[in-house]
Amino acid sequence: MTRLLARHQIHYGWAVVGCTFLTMLATAAAMGAPGIMLEPLQREFGWSNADISAAMAIRLAVFGLMAPFAAAFMNRFGIRRVVFAAIAMIVAGIAGSLFMTELWHLVALWGIVIGFGTGMTALVLGATVAARWFSERRGLVIGLLTASNATGQLVFLPILASLSERFGWRPALVLVVTVLLLALALVGFVMRDRPSDVGLPPYGEAAVLPEPPQVHGMKELLRTPLLVLAEAARSHTFWVLFLTFFICGFSTNGLIQTHWITLCGDFGITPVGAAGALAVIGLFDLVGTIGSGWLSDRFDNRRLLFWYYGLRGLSLLYLPFSDFSFYSLGLFAVFYGLDWVATVPPTVRLVAERFGREKAGMVFGWVFTAHQLGAASAAMGAGVSRTEFASYMPAITIAGTLCLLAALLILSVSRPSEAEPKVPATA
């Protein structure tokens, strides 16, 4: 493949991007599957919405906490090995859940095992690939890979919802396992760890970069993300990105992705219809996130984030006043979908600019941890809201308000010319 691409003057980095795109698309199916499981699990086992939401909140929290360590594992063991292990864990967790009968089975398999696996193949994977393989077009690459992860979660939902409605939630999960096994084969054939593995410089550079010094020993490997956190925590920029990304996760994965089908069911919309609306959000997200990557290469990333958070907040505050008709949901899907995760490319670029190439993955990993802690808070809080008040609207209103606060907070980050010095890119 290396020779074939070279003959057509195509950098091998684009093959790695394609492989990563499809891998994240496959793992996104596992991330989106809980959205179609809430109601069936309540009916079959009698578990409450709050109990199931708590298990899914654990998954989101573990998912996020794994992010900085996933970056360290990729630095030490290589992207291909880490992705192999992660997909194997996800497959094992989903396969085991086909036979679960107790609530603690759900917590152990979906909360812990799948949480660990998906945490190693999430946005940190895309950020690491973009930082290693690209100096130019990095924003576009991040946009493509982010869109794959987020859009995949939404586009798979109509298929999974239809299977679940016709045949039950277990056949829907079998489809997810099949897709993941195909992704595993693709990773083995195409994925490479660094440009130097195929004798190339990163895209946009002239010289082949040597492999950086490796951390040896598990103790040092686990210490490295903590040391990076300690260094990054001295920066005002880090804390602003941490807090705004907490709000990003609160207002997307934890709230809408997890509870949307049940929310629509409260207004008489079938699971397939609700999943179709999510698919529309996913399609607009594909346009919005790729466009955001293109824009982040050309404009002030702080200003972009201001508009993204502001528009998302307004769309969420609009939702409680809509009648959940075809037209009102269509309007929401357009505005909300365009910036579902359009926040990621500007955030990753700000991290790479302020903290350096080699540490970008781990620093973004900690920022992404905040995203998933926010998602976990929303997943649990919205479930409690639905159980205690028979309504999701308090959680939606809180999420919209927080997004408007995030829009204001991001403007406190210094301009690029006034930026704080980069964290030293030591091993």
Secondary structure, DSSP 8 states (H G I E B T S, - for coil): -HHHHHHTT--HHHHHHHHHHHHHHHHHHHHHTHHHHHHHHHHHH---HHHHHHHHHHHHHHHHHHHHHHHHHHHHH-HHHHHHHHHHHHHHHHHHHTT--SHHHHIIIIIIIHHHHHHTSSHHHHHHHHHHHBSSSHHHHHHHHHHHHHHHHHHHHHHHHHHHHHH-HHHHHHHHHHHHHHHHHHHHHH--S-GGGGT---BT-SS---------SHHHHHHHHHHHHHHHTT-HHHHHHHHHHHHHHHTTIIIIIHHHHHHHHTTT--HHHHHHHHHHHHHHHHHHHHHHHHHHTTS-HHHHHHHHHHHHHHHHHHGGGS---HHHHHHHHHHHHHTSSTTHHHHHHHHHHHH-HHHHHHHHHHHHHHHHHHHHHHHHHHHHHHHHHS-SHHHHHHHHHHHHHHHHHGGGS--GGG---------
